[in-house]
Amino acid sequence: EEINNLHNWHHIVKETGDSVAAATEYALRQGTVDMSMIPWNVDGFVNATVDAVETKKVVDEQRIHDSAKRVLKLKYRLGMFRQDQEMTADNAGDTVNQHDQALEMTRQSLIVTENGNLLPLKADSDGLKLLVTGPTSNSRIAQSGGWTVGWQGATSETASFTVGSTVYNAFWQHSTTESDSGSIFTSVAYSCGTDFLGGECVDDTNGDNDDNDDGDNRRKLGFLDSITDVGKQIGDGFNEGVSDVGDWLGWNGHSSDQNHTSIERAVDSAKDVDLVVICIGEEAYAEKPGDIRSPYLPLGQVELVRRMRKQYPDKAILLVYFGGRPRLLQDTPQLANAVVLGFLAGPHAGQALVDLVTGQYSPSARLPITYPLANDGGGAPYFHTISDQCTRGEGILPHYEYAPCDVQWPFGHGLSYTTFEYSDLTVRGNIVSGISGSVQVQNSGTMGAAEAVMIFTFDDFRKTTPEYKRLRAVEKVWLDPHQSLTVEFQISADDLKFVGPHDDRHYILDPTMSFWVGVGHDTDCRTDGPNHGLCQHVEAAQESIANYSPSCQLSCDLWVNDDSHSCASQLGLTSLEDCLGLCQASSDWPMDSASVGTEGWGWNYLNCIESVVWGFQQQKLQDPGSDINCAKMTSLCRDVFATQHLNEFGLGPGVLSSGSNSGGRPPLYGTTIGGIAPGPSSIARVFGLFALVVGTVVVMMAMRGVSVSDLILQRRRRRQDQLPHDNDDNGDGGVNGVEMFSISDEASGVVAVEGKSLFGMMSMSSPSELLGRIEQHKRQEFASVPTS
């Protein structure tokens, strides 16, 4: 669909008679799309692609081959070409083993965020009476979300699902089928409470324990809406009268004084029960249709929880949330005795929840996000910068004091039915070599359970503002009661890289960095690192280089370590160290600003060389046996061999090679690749070659009967003819104090000045300044005389 959106949504492609074809051509030429997944317009994409290649010839056929190759490679990696994976009637359908695995995955995804000693549930000999209510309490559609069966989710509870159970059905089934073996539930009642938007809902009317098929499964019809539908047959006056009566009776809206609403029905149904399970959340959605203007949970759902707690201050309430994003829950978690986050756990969520609350397994899931408390998003995500803080109304002035932002639940939070203890943390290595370590974990409780061991880092400082903390490793282990285990972890140097200050595309490494390593989701090494047994400090790398350049490291990785070419060895770079030495030598020339010119060849060079190497990679994909032209490395980008000891601005003590160096050969004079000056034998060879060239030129001139003095005199006469006549009467043929001069405009760029004085022997700092002063003087004195 995003192909079509190029013209009908993003307006990138001009609207034409066949906009689908135009959008397809654009996507193929400018994008990386490999397939179109628009089931209702397959022919449109196929025909437009064929036409673009064969008729219009605006897309090369190789482009189609590349996409087909990538698709086939993906299918091969997925095992879709294996003969033993052939889909047949025997393996295409549902199996008991698959359902068991899906149920186990669902169990491990339910997160217990609050537990006021309610879970696991305990019952006396009389058992527990239960009420299940709320908009997501009887909906596998809500448990599964969008892109389940259909784009915006399933459309029917009964027709779309063949497996799983809703929360209500799972509790009801448990109370009936487990009664002989000691089910703790003696009765399970149900009331819808509210619809997804917090409005009126209709309880089940057709006896199938599914109120989601009564009318619209997205928004249930309310009592007044039903009367209004009947009133349409009578006339508008009747509807107006119904609305007025509704206002008078308090039926319209969601006032706490309502007496005849679905919320009141749910509250009344809880009168004689021991536990109320309130399932709140969202309807199914996907992509743009699911956009919302406010993150708050609909007020009607919040009101359901508030009314239940107000009516029954001492009754146990279990709050369950299903939804594809963290809606702001306001005060509902504080009103409940326990809170379980299901998010989109799938059709088996009902059964998994029953198993959880009855203690058949211990919860082990952890929050994969920071659950926000306020709509400003403060404190989220968990890896926010250390400078991202909130203010609070304390201190000298209102909102003057800074403090960490409060959140509903932090990243990695999740409760268990047992307890785990950590000890003996060891950490080895540094940011250059990478980190390795271990920690002892013990289940000190009485119930076997899984534990997610989480390893974080806390940077002391960085060239870009560091995150407050960053998850680096996680290991989930199972421990029986009182069992202990040593968990080992590894953090590579690549994992410790960060986005540098120069651009947002390259990850860099800083050998001078130090940081903390902490174990546990709630361990904060910034506040109590030195005094916390689960925090260890990692010092800077001892072998850190003073003039370390991230751009040099990345450029040399492309030169030496990229598998698509072998240009480094062909052009004389024998190792990564040689390349780094050559690049870092370009940073030796001092600049006015301390940070300018210290990045070796520079970031622009890195971007250029990345493009060339990417071209090599594409060439190898299309023709693996083809030869790579390494001259592109020095002709399309800076020739780093011919411009040694020059920084990225062309400044430095290095010698610029006067001839072209398209082959990328090292120059005859200058610092070598390793940064070592050439020896006397190399210099002698250079001067010997220079003498040979000069001698050859002199011999050729003698054979033609031309002497060097004759050549100089001819050159002076030509220059005199091109200049104005002597007007300062000193007989030197010059102009107003400028003695006779000659400027060479050879391609080599060498400037020579003949003569003894210039504007009264003024000091000139460079040939370009000399030329500028001459031209300025000529324009002032001879404004009417054209200059060359």
N, C-alpha and C positions, 0 to 999 in steps of 0.2 A: 504493500500500500504506500510505502514511503516513496516509491518511484512515481506514483500518481500525484503524491503530495508535492512533488517538485513544481507542479504548475497550479494545482487547485488549492494548495494550502500555503506553501512557502513562497510561491510566485517567483521562483528562480527561472523557470522555463516559460517562455511566452505562450499565451493561449493561442492555439491554432485550430485548424479544422480537425487535426488528429493529434490532440495534446498527449495522448498516451504514447504514441510513437515518438514524439519530440522528447518527452520525459525519459523514455527508455534509451534513446540515443544519448542523451546527456548523461544518464547514469552509467552507461557503458564506457563513454569516453572520459568522463571526469571523475567517476567514482570507482569503487572496488566491489560493487555488487556482483555476487556469483549466482544467485538464483532469485526468482520471484515467487512469493508465496501468496498470490492473490487467486484463490480458487475460482472466483466468479469471472475472471478474465484471463485465463491461461492463453488463449489464442491471441489476445492483444499483445502480450509480451513476446510470444514466440514469433508472430508475424512481424512485429516491429524490429526484432533483432535480426531476422533473416533479411528484411528489407534494408536495414542499415549496413549490413555486410555485403550483400550481393548486388543490390540495385543502386543505392545511394553511395556505397563505398565510403562511408564516413567512419566506419568502425573496422579495424583490421581483424581478419579471421583469427589471428593469433590470440587476440584478446578473448575470444570465445573459448579457444583451446585452453588458455590459462585458467579460466573459471571452471571449465569442465574437469581439468586436472586437479584443482583444489577440492572440488566436491567429491571426486572419486577417491582421493587420498583420505579424506575425512571418513568416508564410508568404509574404506579398507581398515583404518585404525579402529573403527567401531565393530569390526568383525562381520560386516554385512555381506562379505563375499565368501565367508567360510561355509563349506558344504554342510558341516554338522549343525549350522545355525539356520538351516532352511526352515522357513515358516510353514508349518502344516497345521492341520486341524487339531493335532495332539498338543502342540505347544503354543498355539496362537491364543487360546482361551485362558480363562482364569484358572489358577491352581491354588490349592490350600497353602502350599509353601510360600507362594508370593504374598498371600494375604497375611500370613504370620509375620513375614519380614516387614511388610508395610505397617502392621500394627506395632511391631517393636520400634521401628523408626519414629512412629508417632509418639510412643511413650517417651522416647528420649528427646522429644522436641517440646514437651509441655514444661513451662517454666513456673515454678512457685516463687513468687516475689514477696509475699507476706504470709505469715502463718502464726497467728496468735494462739498456738497450742490447740488448734482445731484439727489439723491433719497429722497423721492419718486418723480417720473417723473412728470413734470408739462408741460402742452401744452397750446398753445394759441388756438384761434378759428380755425386756419388752421390745427391743429393736428401735429403729428410727423411722419416724414419719417424715416424708420429704415433699417439698414443693419445688418444681422446676419452672422457671419463668424467664422472660426476656426475649428480645427479637431474634437472638441467635441460638436459642435453646432447643429449637426443633427444626433445624435447617442444615442439611449437609451442603447445601449451596453456599451458605455463609461460611461454613468450616473450610470449604475448598477454594473459594474465591474465583477470580476471573481466569480465563484460559483453561477452564475445566469443562470438558465436553464442548463448550462453545466459547466464543471470543469474550463475551461479557459474563461467562459462567454458565452453569447449567440452567435450564428453564423449567425443569420439573423435578420435584423430589422423587417421584415414583418412576417416571419414565427414564430419567437420566442416570440413575445410580442402581447398580446391581449389588454393591457391596457397602459395608460400613453402616453406621448408625448415628442418629442425632443424639444429643446429650439426654434429652428426655427419654427417647426410646431405649438408650443403653441402660439408664437407671431403672426403667420400667421392666426391661427384660431381666435385669439382675434380680429384681425383687420377686419375679415370678419363677424363674428357672433355678435360682440358687436357694430357694426357700427351704428345701429339704436338707441342704448341706450347711445351713446356718447363715443365710443372707442377713445382713444387718438392717435391711430396709423392710419394714412391714407394709408400707404403702407409699406410692409415688403419685402425686397429683401434678396437674399441669394447668398453667394459665399463661396466655401470650404476653401480658404486661403492656408492651408498646410495639409499634412497628419500628422499622429501621430508622425512620426519621423522627422518632419520639412521639408519633401521633397514635391515634386509635388503631387497634387491631381487633381481629375477629378470631375467637377461639375455634377449634376444630368443630365443623358442623356436619361432616359426612362420615364420621366414625372411623377414619383411617389413621388416627393419631398424627395427622399432618395438616396443620392449619395453613401451610404455605401453598396449598393448591386451592384454597378458598378465595376465588377472585384473583386479583393481581398479586403475584408472589413477591413483588418488590415493595409495594406500598399497600397495606391492607385498608379496606374500606371501613370507615368509622360509622357510628350509629347515625349521626346527622347526615353523613354522605349518602347513606342508604335511603333515608327519608327524602333527601333532596332528589335522588334519582327517581323515586316514585312521584315526587311532586312535579317533575318535568311533564308528566302526563296530564297534570291539572292546570298548570300555568305559573308564570313568574310570580304572581302575587303570593302563591302558596310558599314558594321558596323564600321570599322575603320574610314572610311570617315565621317560618321555621328558624331563620337566622336570628330574628329578634327574640324569639322564645329561648333559643340557645344561649344568647348573651344574658338574658334574665336569669336563666337557671344555672349559669356558669359552665355550660357544656362546651362552649367554644374556648380554645386555648388549653393551657395546662396548669391551671391554678391549683394550689394545694387544697383548696376548699371544694374541689369536685367530689361528687358523690356517686356519679353514674358513668364512670369511665373504665376503660380496660385496666388502668392502673389500680383503681379501687377494687375491681374484681380480683386482681392478683393479690392485693393486700388482704382482702377478705378470705381468700383461699388459704392464706398462711396462718390462719388463726390457731389451728390445732396441730401444726407440724412442728418437728424438732429442728429442722434445718431447711433453709431456703437457698437454692442454687439460682443465682441471677446471672444469666448469660447476656452480655451486652456486646456491642460492636457494630460492624458495617455490613452492608449488602455486598454482593459480588460485583466486581468492576474490573476493567482493564484499560490502561492507557488514558487517553484524553477524556473519555466519558466519565472517568472516575475522579476528575479534578474537583476540589472543594475550595471554598473561599475561607473557611475557618477550620482550624485543627481541633476545635472543641467537639466533644461527644454531644450528639443532639440532646437538648435540655430535657426532653421527655424521658430519655433513658436514665439520666442523672436523677430526675425526679422519682423514678421508680425505686431506686435504691434509697433515696432520702425518705420517701414515704414509708418504706418497709422498716427502716430503722426507727423512725419516729413512732410508728405504731407498736413496734416490738423491740424495746431497748435491750432486752436480754436474749433475744433469739439469735441463734447462730446463722450467719450469712456467709456463703461462699460466692465470691465474685469471679466470673470467668469472662475473658475478653477474646473475641475472634475478630480479626480484621487484618488487612494488608499493610497497615501503617499504624504508628502509635498516636491514637487520638488522645487529646488531653482529657483526663478522667476527673478533674476537679477534686472534690472531697470524697468521692466514692471509695477509694482504697481505705481511707480512715474509718469509714462506716462499716466495713466488712471485717470478718474475723480471719479470712484468708483470701488470697488473690492468686489466680492462675492465669498466665498469659498463654493462649493457644495460637495467636496470630492466624495463619492459614495452615492448620495442622492436617487437613484433609478429611476424607469421609470417615476414617477410623477414629476421629478425635473423640467421639462420644464414648466408645468402649475404653480408649486409653485413659480418659478422665475418670471413669468409674474405677478402673484398676489403680489409678493413682490415689484417689481419696480413700479407697478401702485398704491401702497399704500393701497391695500385692507387689509393688516395687517402690524403690526410693527415687524421687526425682533427681535428675543430674544435669538438666539443661541449664545453660547460662545465656544471659541476654546478649545477642549479637549486635545490639545497638545501645546507645544511651537513651533511655526513655525520658522525654522532656517533661518539665513541670509547668512551664509557661510558654506562651505563644511566641516569644522572642527567640526561642531556640537556644537560650543560654545554656552553656555546658555541653552542647552537642555539636559535633560528634565527640567521642571520648578523646580523640587525638587533636583536640583544638589546641591552638598555640598557647603558650604559657602566659602570654599577655592578654588573652581573652578572659576577662574577669567581669563581674557584675558589681554594682554598688548597692549599699544598704544604708538605711536611715540612721546611722550611728556616727559618732565622732563629733568633730567641731561643727561642721555644717551638715545639713541634710544631704544624704546620698553622697557624702564625701569619702567614706571609707570603702576601699575596694576589697572584694572577697570572692572566692570561687562561687560560680553560679550554682544555685540549688537545682537539683534534678529530681524527677520522680524515683527512678532507679538507675544506678550507674551501669556502664558497660561491664559485662561479665558477671553481673549479679544473678544469683539463683540459689535457692535454699535446698537443703537435703533433709532426710529423716535421720541422718546420722551425723557425726562430727569427724573432721579430718584435722590432723596436726602436721605441720611442716617443721623440719629441722635440718641442720648440717648442710647449709647452702655453701657450695664451693664454685668459684668462677675463675677461669684461666683465659689468658690471651689479651688481645687489645683490638683496636678498631682496624688495624692493618691486617693482622693475622686471622681475625675472626675470634669468636667467643665459644668456649665450651664450658660446661658445668654440670652440676648434679644437685639434687635435693632429695631429702628423705621425706616420704609421705606415709602417714599411718592412719588407719581407720580406727579411731578411738571409741566408736559407738558400738551398738549391739546389733546393727543391721547391715548386711552386705550391700554395697552401693558403688556406683561409678563416680569418679571425681575428675574434673577437668583441671589439670595443672597448667597454669598460665604464667608465662615469663614476659616481663615488661622491661623496657629500658627508659631511663630518664636522663636526657642530655643536659650536661652542666651549661654548655654554651654552644653556639653554632653560627656559621656565617649567615644563615637565615634563622629567624626566630624559631626555636624548637617547639615541638609538641609538648604538652604537659607530660604525656607518657605514650609509649607505643608498644603494642603487642608484637612480640618477636617469635614466640613459639608457644604451642599448646599441645598437650598430650593427655588423652583421656585413658584412665586406668581403672580397673576393677579391683576393689579390695574387700576381702571378707572381714568380719568383725575382728579387730585387734591385729590385723595383718598390716605389715609395713613393706614399703617398696622404695628402691632408689630409682628415681626418674632422671635420666640424663638428657641434656639438650645441647643443640648446636646452633650458633648464630653466625652465618658467614659474613665476610666483609662486604659482599654485595648487598646483603640484607641491611647493613648499617649505612648504606649510602643515602643521600638525601638530595632533594632538588636544590640546586645552587642559586646564588643571587643573580646570575647572568641571564638566565632564561628559564622557562618552565618545562623544558623538554629533556634536560640532561641531569642524570643523577651523578653526584660527585662524592668524593671521600676526603675527609680532612684528618690527616694523621695526628694533628695536635689536639683533637677532641678527647675529652674525658666524660664519663657518664656512670650512672648507677644501673645495676641489674637487680630487679626485684621480682619476687615470686608471690603470686596470689593476686586475685582481682581487686582486693581492697587494700593492698599494700601500697603506701605512698612514701616513696623514698625521698621526695622533695621536702616533706615536713619533718620526718623523723628518720632519715636514712642512716646517719651514724649510730643511732641507738636502736635500730631495728635489726633483728637477727636474720630477716629475710631480705636484706639489702646488702649488696657488696659493690664497692666502688672500683671502677676500671680506669686506670691512669692512661695518659696519652702514650702513644707508641714511642719507644725509645729510639727507633730508627727513623723517626719522622724527619723529612728533609725541609730545610729552611725555605727553599725556593720552590716547594712543591706546587705544581700547576695542574689543576683538574683538566683544563683544556688540553694540555700536553698528554695527560694520561689517556683521555678519550681518543685523541687523534692517533696516538701511537698504538692503541688497541686496534684501531682500524687498519693501520699499516701492517702490524706484525701478527695479530691474532685472528684476523678475519679469514675464514676458510675459502672464500670465493676467489682469492687471488694469492699470488706469491710474489708480489711486487717488491716487498721489502728486501728479500734476499737478492733479487735481480738488480736492485739499485744500490746495494751496499749496506743495507741495514741488517746487521747480523743478529741483533737481539733487541728486546724491548728496552733494555738499559741504554743501548746505543741511541735509539730513537729519542728516549727521554732526555738524554744528554744534549742531543742536537736541538731539541725544542726548547729546553730550559735555558740553553745558552743565548737564545734570542731575548731573554728577559734581563740580560745584564746591563743594558744601556739605561742610565738613569734618566728619569723624566721629572718635570716640575711637580706633577702630582704623584704621590707615592704609589698609588694603585694603578696608574696608567702605564701600559706597556709591560706589565709583569706577568702576562698570561701567555708567554711564549709566542706561538704562531697565532694565537687568538681564537676567539669563538667563531668569527666569520670563516676562518679557514676550516674549522671543524665542520661547520654546516656544509661547506663546499665539498670537502672530502667525503662526507657522509653520502652526498648525492652521487658522487662518482662510484663509491663502493656499492651503493644500492643498484646502480646500473650494472656493475659486474655481477651482482647476485641475480638480477633479472636475466642477464645473458646466459648464466649457467643454468637457470631454470628452463630457458627455451632451448638451449643447445649445450648440454653438459660437456661435450667434447671440444667446444670452441676455445680458441686461445684468447687470453686477456691481454689487451694492449696497455701495458703499464705506463706508457708515455702520457696517458690521460691523467695520471696522478699528479704530474708536474706541468702539464700544459693547460688543463682546464682549471686548475687551482694554482696557488702559489708554488713556485719551484723552490722548495725548502733547501735544496742542495746548493743552488746558485745564489741564495740570499741568506747565507749563514751569518749569525751575529747581527741580524737586522730584526727589530721587533715588528709587531703587526702593523705599525705605522710607517715602516720603512726607515726607521732611525736606528743608528747603532754604528759601531766601529767596523763592521764587516765590509768586505769588498764585494760590490755588485758585479757580477760577470757581465762583460760587455757584449758577448755573443749570445745567440739563442741557445737554449739548453733543453730543447724539447725532449731529449732522451732521458732527462733526469739524472745525468752523470754528475758526480761531485766536481766542484771547480778545481782548477789547478792551483789556486792560491787562496788561502783562508783556513779557518779552523776546520779540522776534519770532523767526521761524524761523532766521534767520541769526545770532542771538545779539546783535542791535543793538537798543538801547533805543529806544522810540518818541519822536519829536520833540515839540516844544511844541504843534504843531497837533493831534496825536493826543490829547494830554492835555486840551487845551481842548475837543475834541469829547466826551471822556468826561465832563468836568464839566458841559458843556452838557446832555448827555443826562440826567445825574443831576438837575440843576436842573429840567429839564422834567418828570421823573417826580414829584419832590417837589411842584412847583407844581400838577400835576394832582391829586394826592391832597388837597392843602389846599383847592383849589377845590371838589372833590366833597364834602368834609366841611362846608364852609361852606353849600353848597346844602342839605345835610341838617340844618343848624342845630346842628352839633356843632363845638365848638372843641377845639383841641389840649389846653388845660388841663383841660377836662372829661374828655377821654379818659384823661389821666394820672391824675386823681383816681379815676375808675372802676376803673382797673387796680389802684391801690393798695388800694382797699377790697376788691376780690376777693382779693388776696393776703393781706390781714389776716384775712379770714374763714377762710382755709385754714390759718392758723398758730395755735399755742397762744397764750393771752392773755399779756399782759405779766406776768412774775413776778419781774422784778428791780427793780420800784418806781422806775424812772427815767422812767416816763411816755412812753417812745418806742415802746411796743407791741412791743418786741423780747423776746428770750428770753436771759436770762443773758449779757449783754454783747454780744449780736448785735443791732445796730440794724436798723431796718426795711429789708428788702431785697426786691428783685424779680429773679427769674431768668427770662429768656425761653427758651422751649423751641421756638422757631421752627425750621422745617425747615432753615434756612440754617446752623444750628449756632452763631450768634453769641450770646455770653453777655454780659449787661450786669448790673452790680451797682449798686443804688441804696442810698445810705447813705454814712456817713463812716468807720465803724469796723467791724472784724470781729475778734472774739476779741482785743480789746485791740490793734487795728491790726497784727495779724500779717501778715507778707508772704506773699503767695501767688504762686507762679510761673506758674500756669496756671489756666484756668477749671475743668478737670477736678479739679485739686487742691483748689480752693475748694469744689466740690460734695462732694468726699470728706470734707473736714474738717467741713463742716456736718452731713453725715449721721452722721459718727462722734460728734460732740458731742450730737446729738439722741438717738442710741441710748444714750449714757452717762447723760444726765440724765433722759430720759423713756423708760425701757425698756418701760414699759407702754403708751405712746402709739404707735399704728401710724404709720408714716411713708409718704409717697407716693414 
